[in-house]
Amino acid sequence: MTTGTQASTQSVTLRYTHTLDEQLHACRLYQRSTRKHLFYKFVAIVAIFSAVWIVFTVGVQPAALLLLALGLFTWFDPVPLLLVWSTFRSSPALRQPIETVVDRKGVHFRFGAERVSRSWERYQSFAESDRVFVLIHGRWAYSVVPKRAFADRKAIDEFRELLRANIRRSP
């Protein structure tokens, strides 16, 4: 789990290895930035409220239990997290060391023999938490850059400003 950073006026180079914990955290962070998340929260509230209403008016019924289960399932929405968990555990490529270079053209990832480059125009937005940056480039398509890959707080602040300057908007 080697991390490192090298910054210059032209580019930033980061070296890190993804962790399952960070991938799940990033998934949840991205998930909360979607309209689907708000819709699921609404459905969950309606389902839970309906279940409680049924219990208070008619008593415990199978319909109330079903609505309660539906409400809890949509509130927590575990399917994306399960997909990330399954994919990460079954794919050794996702656990390889990654080198990320961020420059005036865009963001370039190298892991093993794979190379992925995306120009700044491809990114739609980014999200940030205390642990990661999530660079969003499509619907359920994003790249995770852990903050532990940076040398210090100043490097994180500079990276954030670079993202703000080059990505159209951030949620």
C-alpha positions in Angstrom: 0.0 0.0 0.0 2.6 2.5 -1.1 1.5 6.0 -1.5 3.3 9.0 -2.8 2.9 12.3 -4.6 5.0 14.4 -6.8 3.8 17.9 -7.8 5.0 20.4 -10.3 3.4 23.4 -12.1 2.6 21.1 -15.0 1.2 17.9 -13.4 0.5 16.0 -10.3 1.5 12.3 -10.0 0.0 10.1 -7.4 0.7 6.4 -6.5 -1.6 4.3 -4.5 -3.5 1.0 -4.3 -7.2 1.0 -3.9 -8.8 -0.5 -0.8 -12.2 -2.1 -0.6 -13.2 0.3 2.2 -12.4 3.3 0.0 -14.3 1.8 -2.9 -17.4 1.2 -0.9 -17.1 4.7 0.6 -16.8 6.2 -2.9 -19.8 4.2 -4.1 -21.9 5.6 -1.3 -20.6 9.1 -1.9 -21.5 8.9 -5.6 -24.8 7.2 -4.9 -25.8 10.1 -2.7 -25.2 12.5 -5.5 -27.8 10.9 -7.8 -31.4 11.6 -8.4 -32.1 7.9 -7.9 -31.0 8.4 -4.3 -33.5 11.1 -3.6 -36.3 9.0 -5.3 -35.4 6.0 -3.2 -35.4 8.0 0.0 -38.9 9.3 -0.9 -40.2 5.7 -1.7 -38.7 4.5 1.6 -40.4 7.2 3.6 -43.7 6.5 2.0 -43.4 2.7 2.5 -42.3 3.0 6.1 -45.0 5.5 6.9 -47.6 3.3 5.2 -46.4 0.3 7.2 -46.7 2.2 10.5 -50.1 3.5 9.5 -51.3 -0.1 8.7 -50.0 -1.4 12.1 -51.7 1.4 14.0 -55.0 1.2 12.1 -55.4 -2.6 11.4 -52.7 -4.2 13.4 -49.7 -6.2 12.3 -50.4 -7.5 8.8 -48.2 -9.2 6.2 -48.7 -6.1 4.0 -47.2 -3.9 6.8 -44.2 -6.1 7.1 -43.7 -6.2 3.4 -43.9 -2.4 3.2 -41.5 -2.1 6.1 -39.0 -4.4 4.4 -39.4 -2.5 1.1 -38.9 0.8 2.9 -35.7 -0.4 4.7 -34.3 -1.9 1.5 -34.9 1.3 -0.5 -33.6 3.5 2.3 -30.3 1.7 2.5 -30.1 0.7 -1.2 -27.4 -2.0 -0.8 -27.3 -3.3 -4.4 -24.6 -0.9 -5.7 -22.5 -1.6 -2.6 -22.8 -5.3 -3.1 -21.8 -5.0 -6.8 -18.7 -2.9 -5.8 -17.8 -5.4 -3.1 -18.2 -8.4 -5.5 -16.3 -6.8 -8.3 -13.5 -5.6 -6.1 -13.1 -9.0 -4.4 -13.2 -11.0 -7.7 -10.9 -8.7 -9.8 -7.2 -8.7 -8.9 -6.7 -5.9 -11.4 -8.6 -3.5 -9.2 -6.1 -4.2 -6.3 -3.0 -3.4 -8.4 -0.9 -0.3 -7.7 -2.1 2.7 -9.6 -0.3 5.7 -11.0 -2.4 8.7 -11.6 -1.1 11.7 -13.5 -3.2 14.8 -13.6 -2.1 17.5 -16.0 -3.5 20.3 -18.2 -5.0 17.8 -20.7 -6.8 15.6 -18.1 -6.4 12.6 -15.9 -4.4 9.6 -16.8 -4.5 6.3 -14.9 -2.0 3.4 -15.3 -2.4 0.1 -13.5 -0.6 -3.0 -14.7 -0.7 -3.0 -18.5 -3.8 -0.9 -18.6 -3.8 2.8 -19.4 -6.8 5.0 -19.3 -6.8 8.7 -20.2 -9.7 11.1 -19.9 -9.7 14.7 -21.0 -11.2 17.3 -18.7 -14.2 17.6 -21.0 -15.2 14.0 -20.3 -15.7 14.7 -16.6 -19.2 15.8 -15.6 -18.5 16.6 -11.9 -16.7 15.5 -8.9 -17.6 14.7 -5.3 -15.4 14.9 -2.2 -15.4 13.5 1.3 -12.8 13.5 4.0 -11.3 10.3 2.5 -11.6 10.4 -1.3 -12.2 12.4 -4.5 -14.8 10.8 -6.8 -14.3 12.0 -10.4 -17.6 11.4 -12.3 -17.4 10.8 -16.0 -20.7 9.1 -16.7 -23.8 7.5 -15.1 -22.3 5.1 -12.5 -18.9 5.7 -14.1 -16.4 7.3 -11.8 -12.8 7.1 -10.7 -11.7 7.2 -7.1 -8.6 9.1 -5.9 -7.9 8.5 -2.2 -6.7 11.5 -0.2 -4.1 9.4 1.5 -2.2 9.4 -1.8 -1.3 13.1 -1.3 1.7 14.3 0.6 -0.1 16.8 2.8 -3.2 19.0 3.2 -1.7 21.6 0.9 -1.5 19.1 -2.0 -5.1 18.1 -1.4 -6.2 21.7 -1.5 -4.2 22.3 -4.8 -5.8 19.2 -6.3 -9.3 20.4 -5.4 -8.6 23.7 -7.0 -7.3 21.9 -10.1 -10.6 20.0 -10.3 -12.7 23.1 -9.8 -10.8 24.9 -12.5 -11.1 22.0 -15.0 -14.4 20.3 -14.3 -17.6 22.2 -15.3 -19.5 21.7 -12.0 -19.3 19.8 -8.8 -22.3 18.6 -6.7 
